[in-house]
Amino acid sequence: MDLSSWFRRKLLKNSEETKNPDPSEQTLLPQQNEKEEEQLGVTEQLVDLVKSFTLDTFRNFPLPDGEGAEEDEDLSGWQERHATIVLSRVKELSHLRYKLCPRYLKEREFWRVYFMLVKKQVAAYELRAIQQERIKEMAVENEKSTNTSACEVEMSEAKQGAKLAPPTP
């Protein structure tokens, strides 16, 4: 999937949801948005930092060559959600991206530079999200293993019962 088309669709979907919100959820939307922004590291300090970025900030940023940065590497799920919220909240970044991509930078390069620039501000939030995701995965895996072992016990009991039962003529 093309990263730029994904962002366009995501932003369009978000703008449609804000134009036509469900009336029953209207009281919850601001609180949910604030909580999600906080979880994704979109703070006032980050917004102020991002607003200070210029075209030259991105054009002149030295991208490391081959230091674990794959050319085909996509954004993580957390980074995608963070980028979507930042683009919708900080119009200056959206305008920079429009001016830079694809004329001067590829979409992936733009986001690599962005996340390198804001690394100090968002690293703790991203780490927390990764830890929470691992905890969820372990819980799911634990649930699967519990269900599997229960089935194995039932199967072994059924096999033992079949061995002990007298043969039927």
N, C-alpha and C positions, 0 to 999 in steps of 0.2 A: 504494500500500500504506500502510495506517495505521501510523504510527511506533510507537505504543504496542503494537499487536498484534505487530509485528515483534519488539520487545524481549521480549515475553512468550514468543513461540515460541523465540527464541534462548536465553533463560534456561532454558526448559524443556528444550530440547535439550542445553544444557551440563550441566544437573543430571542428566539421564538418562545422559550419557556418563560423568560422574564416579561415578554410582552403579554402573554396569555397565561398567567399563573392560575393554578387551581385555587378557587376562593377559600376552600377549607384549609389550604396549606399556607395562605398568605401570612398568617401570624408566625409561622415557623420558618419561613424562608430567610429572613435576615439573620436569625440566630443560627440556622444551619449553614448559611454561607459564611458567616464569621467563624464558625467552628471549623469548617473545611479549610478556609483560608489559613487559619492558625495552624492546622495540622500540616498544611503544605508549605508553611514557612513564609507566607505572604503577609509580612508585617509592615507597619508604617516605615520602619527603617529601611526595609528592602525596597519598598515603593520609592522612597526618596533617593536611594542609591540608583535604582533603575532609571529614574527620571533624569539623572545626571549623565547618563550614557549619551554619546554623540556618534555620528557616522564614523568619525576618526577612531573612536574607541574600538569599534569592530574592525575597521579596515586595517589599522596598525597593530592589532593584537597578534603577537607571535604564536602561531599554532605549532605545538611540538610535532615533530615528524616521527611517526611510528612508535611513540611511547605508550603502547597499550591502547591507542585510539584507533580503532578499526574504522575504515572508511564506510563500511556497511553497517556500523553499529547504530541501532535505533535508540530512541529515548526509552527509559524504563517507564513503567506505568505511573509511578510517582512523578517522574519528570514531565510526562505528558500532561497530567492533571495540573501540575504546578504551572507549566507553560501556558496552558489554556486560561487559567485564572489570571495570571500576570498579564497576558495579552488583553484580556477583557477589562482588567482594572487599570492598567497603565497604557493609555493610548499612545504615549510617546514611544514606547517600545514597539507597539504595533506599526507605527509610522516608520520607525527605523527599519524594521523587518521588511516592510513593503519596499522601501528605497534600496535596501541592500540585496535582497534575494529576488531573483537569481543573478542579477547583474554583477555584483561584486563578490558575493559569497553564496555557496550552496546552503540550502536549508539546514543540513546537518552541521555544517561549519558554524553557521550563525548560532545554533543552540549549544554547540561545544564551547564557543567563546562565551556565550551568556552564562552557562553553568560554571565555567572557570572564573568568571568575574564575580559571581555571587556565591562562590563556594563557601566562604567563611560564614555567610549569613544563613545558608540553607543546609549545611552539612548535618547539623544535629537533627533537624526535622526529617531529612531523608533517612538517616540512620535509624531513627525511631520508627519510621514507616517500614523499613526493611525488617526490623526486629519484630514488629507487630505482625507482619506478613509471615515470618518464619513461625511465630507462635501459632498462628491460625493453621499453617500447613502441618505443624506437628500435632495439633489437636485433631485435624482431619485424618492424618495418618494413624494416630492413636485410636480413633473411632473405627477406622477400617480394620486395624489389627484386632481390636476387641470383637468386632462382628465376625471376622474370619475365624478367630480361635473358638468362638461359640459354635460356629458351624462345624468346625473340626471335632469338637467334643461330641456334638450330637451325632456326627457321622461315625465316630469311633464307638460310641455307645450302641448305635444301631448294628454295627458290624459284630460287636461282642455278643449282642442279643441274638443275632442270627447264628453264631457259632454254638451258643448254648442251647438253642431251641432244638427239640428232637426233630429229626427229619420226618416230613409228612409223606405218607405213601401215595 
